[in-house]
Amino acid sequence: MPSYEKIFTNNKEWVQSKLNADADFFEKLAKDQNPEYLYIGCSDSRVPANEIMGLEPGDVFVHRNVANLVCSIDLNVMAVINYAVRHLEVKHVVVCGHYNCGGVKAAMQPKDLGILNPWLRNIRDVYRLHKEELNSITSEGDRYNRLVELNVQEQCINVIKLASVQQQFVKNGYPRVHGWVFDLKTGLLKDLNLDFEKILHDIQEIYNLTDSNWQLK
Ligand code: CO
């Protein structure tokens, strides 16, 4: 049997297990979605969004790309964030990176990688912004891990720069933006404990896109 056919067997078993737990599961699922979370993560096959968060279908709106980048000229991620924040009115936006990220590793090597160059440029820019800290780390492994974290931090800042996020926050007091890193070796999520309000405050001088002269107190 070609391996892909196994998927349909898996699918039927999954349907049955959901129905066993709740006979109306799919009827409810089809009605509407009201997720509390927007998750922006890496495409890496080892980091499945719902599974690592222990969340069910309907709980989380998901966007994934290579190295979890939030790039202002990427219409895909911009459309996802706008829809999740303005229409679904998610309470939390999470950028989740992971250690051993191939995208981040590739960006650490200064060489021509073809079509990946413009994408990885975003991570190389993170390296340049934090060059002093990164270059002071002698172990290459530790430097790699730290770049993964700093990349998450900078992508969170990119989320906070957006008009949709700032305006909804002024209106509702949410969403708040969180930076996490998934550790493949332990399965654990690490919260980088970024100070959302401080970042918003610090970027306001240049990136304030709220309607008024609103100032975070
Ligand atoms: Co990755």
Residues whose N, C-alpha, C, O or C-beta is under 5 A from the ligand:
A	BS01	CO	C42 D44 A67 C101 G102 G103
